[in-house]
Amino acid sequence: MPHNHLISYMSDVQNFEKNMSSLSDKWDLLTLLGSMSNIGMDTSETRKAFEDLLDEPLMRLMEETFKKSLDELEFKAQSAIDILIRNLFERTADIGFLATDDDIRNYTQPK
């Protein structure tokens, strides 16, 4: 599971948190309006349940974003290794060809 300090690198998670913060502000307003109107409406339990409900999608989004980043890095690393191996095999094949070419061997041998 990613650490919270990594959130600063996860724009989707930051946007989600920002939107949820906006909803939280609306809950504050509803609570204030409820207490000012004296209608006996207490939204604190509903708000707490809503905030608890949001924790799971936030954690899932963080985990999926982290996993996606790791998968992308793994793919890039594997591609770089594949290119390196392919180039080494090509150079080995080139050297093998040059070593069996009579004209080149004759030219490079001391006289």
ABEGO torsion letter per residue (X at the ends): XBBAAAAAABAAAAAAAAAAAAAAAAAAAAAAAAAAAGAGBBAAAAAAAAAAAAAAAAAAAAAAAAAAAAAAAAAAAAAAAAAAAAAAAAAAAAAAAAAABAAAAAAABBX
